[in-house]
Amino acid sequence: MPGAGKSTIAEGLEPKGYDIINMGNAVRVEATKKNLEPTRSNLGKLMLELRKKNGPGAIAELITPQIESSTADVILIDGVRSNDEIQVLKKFGNVKLLAIHASSDTRFNFLQKRGRSDDPQTKDHFQERDNRELSIGISNSIALSNDTISNTGLTKDELIEAAFKIIQSWIE
C-alpha cells in the first residue's frame, strides 16, 4: 500500500547494483506528455484511464522499454499494483513479489513527510487513495507475495537490510 516503505527500500538498494523502476514514475511521465499537473487527482484519474483504455496491465506495459534496456541481472520494480501487472512482468523473466506492510497511521505519516505532489494531505484523501489502490487489485498481489516485511518499529536501515536479505535469498 502507498507509504509502506517500497520506495525507501528501492532507493536504499540502488547503490547495491540493482536497477530500480518505479511504476508511479511511469504514470507521472504520461501525465507530463499530456500536459497534466502531477496532482493526486490527475495522477489517480490517469492511472485508472490508462488501465481502462489499455487493459489492467497497462502500467507495467509502460515500463517495458526500461526493462528491455536494462543490463542488470536483477531489476527491482517499485509499485506493482495488480496480478495483471505481474503477468506482464513475467514475460521478461522470473518475478518475485515482496510485500511491505505498515499500519494506516504509519503510512499516512510517511506520506506526509515524503512530499510528492500526489501524496495525500488529509486523512480523507489518504482513504480515497487506499480505496483506489484496492479497487485495482493491490490486495490480491499482496496476498500472493513471496515474502513480507512488517515495517513496524524498523529504522530505515533495518528496513532496507531486511529487504536486501530477502532479495539475496531469492537470487542465490
C-alpha positions as CSV (number, residue, x, y, z in Angstrom):
1,M,0.0,0.0,0.0
2,P,1.2,3.6,-0.6
3,G,3.6,4.8,2.1
4,A,4.6,1.4,3.4
5,G,8.3,1.8,2.5
6,K,8.7,0.4,-1.0
7,S,10.4,3.5,-2.4
8,T,12.6,3.8,0.6
9,I,13.8,0.2,0.1
10,A,14.3,0.8,-3.7
11,E,16.4,3.9,-3.0
12,G,18.4,2.1,-0.4
13,L,19.1,-0.9,-2.6
14,E,20.0,1.0,-5.8
15,P,23.7,1.5,-4.6
16,K,24.0,-2.3,-4.3
17,G,23.7,-2.5,-8.1
18,Y,20.1,-3.2,-8.7
19,D,18.2,-1.3,-11.4
20,I,15.1,0.4,-10.0
21,I,12.0,1.1,-12.0
22,N,9.2,3.0,-10.3
23,M,5.8,2.3,-11.8
24,G,4.3,5.5,-10.4
25,N,7.0,7.5,-12.2
26,A,5.7,5.9,-15.5
27,V,2.3,7.4,-14.8
28,R,4.0,10.8,-14.0
29,V,5.8,10.7,-17.3
30,E,2.5,10.0,-19.1
31,A,0.9,13.0,-17.2
32,T,3.8,15.2,-18.4
33,K,3.2,14.0,-22.0
34,K,-0.5,15.0,-21.6
35,N,0.4,18.4,-20.0
36,L,-1.3,17.4,-16.8
37,E,-0.2,18.7,-13.4
38,P,1.1,15.8,-11.3
39,T,-1.6,16.2,-8.7
40,R,-3.2,13.5,-6.6
41,S,-6.4,13.8,-8.5
42,N,-4.8,13.9,-12.0
43,L,-2.4,11.0,-11.5
44,G,-5.2,8.9,-9.9
45,K,-7.6,9.5,-12.8
46,L,-4.8,9.0,-15.4
47,M,-3.8,5.7,-13.8
48,L,-7.4,4.4,-14.0
49,E,-7.9,5.8,-17.5
50,L,-4.7,4.0,-18.8
51,R,-6.0,0.8,-17.3
52,K,-9.4,1.2,-18.8
53,K,-8.1,2.1,-22.2
54,N,-5.1,-0.3,-22.4
55,G,-6.1,-3.1,-20.0
56,P,-5.3,-3.9,-16.4
57,G,-1.6,-4.5,-17.1
58,A,-1.2,-1.1,-18.8
59,I,1.2,0.5,-16.2
60,A,3.5,-2.5,-16.4
61,E,3.4,-2.2,-20.2
62,L,4.7,1.4,-19.8
63,I,7.9,0.3,-18.1
64,T,8.7,-2.5,-20.6
65,P,11.2,-0.3,-22.5
66,Q,13.1,0.3,-19.3
67,I,13.1,-3.4,-18.6
68,E,14.3,-4.3,-22.1
69,S,17.1,-1.8,-22.0
70,S,18.4,-2.8,-18.5
71,T,21.7,-4.7,-18.3
72,A,21.2,-5.6,-14.7
73,D,20.7,-9.2,-13.5
74,V,18.1,-8.1,-11.1
75,I,15.6,-5.3,-11.6
76,L,13.5,-4.0,-8.6
77,I,10.1,-2.8,-9.7
78,D,8.7,-0.4,-7.2
79,G,4.9,-0.1,-7.1
80,V,3.3,-3.2,-8.6
81,R,-0.5,-2.9,-8.0
82,S,-2.1,-5.9,-9.6
83,N,-1.7,-9.5,-10.7
84,D,-2.3,-8.4,-14.3
85,E,0.9,-6.2,-14.0
86,I,2.7,-9.2,-12.6
87,Q,1.7,-11.3,-15.6
88,V,3.2,-8.5,-17.9
89,L,6.4,-8.6,-15.9
90,K,6.7,-12.4,-16.1
91,K,7.2,-12.0,-19.9
92,F,10.7,-10.7,-19.0
93,G,11.9,-13.3,-16.5
94,N,11.4,-14.6,-13.0
95,V,9.2,-12.4,-10.8
96,K,9.2,-12.4,-7.1
97,L,7.0,-10.1,-5.0
98,L,8.0,-8.6,-1.7
99,A,5.1,-7.0,0.2
100,I,5.8,-4.3,2.7
101,H,3.2,-3.8,5.4
102,A,2.7,-0.8,7.7
103,S,-0.3,0.5,9.6
104,S,-2.5,3.1,8.1
105,D,-1.2,5.7,10.6
106,T,2.4,4.9,9.8
107,R,1.8,5.1,6.1
108,F,-0.1,8.4,6.3
109,N,2.8,9.9,8.4
110,F,5.4,8.6,5.9
111,L,3.4,10.1,3.0
112,Q,3.1,13.4,4.8
113,K,6.9,13.6,5.1
114,R,7.7,12.3,1.7
115,G,6.3,15.4,-0.1
116,R,5.5,14.1,-3.6
117,S,2.9,16.2,-5.5
118,D,0.4,13.4,-5.4
119,D,0.7,12.5,-1.7
120,P,-2.5,12.9,0.3
121,Q,-2.6,15.9,2.6
122,T,-5.7,14.8,4.5
123,K,-6.9,11.5,6.0
124,D,-9.9,11.7,3.6
125,H,-7.5,11.9,0.6
126,F,-5.4,9.1,2.1
127,Q,-8.5,6.9,2.4
128,E,-9.6,7.8,-1.1
129,R,-6.2,6.7,-2.4
130,D,-6.2,3.5,-0.5
131,N,-9.7,2.7,-1.9
132,R,-8.5,3.4,-5.4
133,E,-5.5,1.1,-4.9
134,L,-7.7,-1.6,-3.5
135,S,-10.1,-1.3,-6.4
136,I,-7.4,-2.2,-8.9
137,G,-6.3,-5.3,-7.1
138,I,-3.4,-4.4,-4.9
139,S,-4.7,-6.6,-2.1
140,N,-4.6,-9.7,-4.4
141,S,-0.9,-9.0,-5.2
142,I,-0.1,-8.5,-1.5
143,A,-1.8,-11.8,-0.7
144,L,0.2,-13.7,-3.3
145,S,3.6,-12.2,-2.4
146,N,6.6,-14.4,-2.0
147,D,7.7,-12.6,1.2
148,T,6.5,-9.9,3.5
149,I,8.2,-7.3,5.7
150,S,6.3,-5.6,8.5
151,N,7.6,-2.1,8.6
152,T,6.7,-1.5,12.2
153,G,9.3,-0.2,14.5
154,L,12.1,-0.6,12.0
155,T,14.7,2.0,11.2
156,K,15.2,3.0,7.6
157,D,18.5,1.0,7.6
158,E,16.8,-2.1,9.2
159,L,14.0,-2.0,6.6
160,I,16.5,-1.8,3.7
161,E,18.6,-4.6,5.2
162,A,15.6,-6.9,5.7
163,A,14.6,-6.4,2.1
164,F,18.2,-6.9,0.9
165,K,18.4,-10.3,2.8
166,I,15.2,-11.5,1.3
167,I,16.1,-10.5,-2.3
168,Q,19.6,-12.1,-1.9
169,S,17.9,-15.3,-0.8
170,W,15.9,-15.3,-4.0
171,I,18.9,-15.0,-6.3
172,E,21.4,-17.3,-4.6
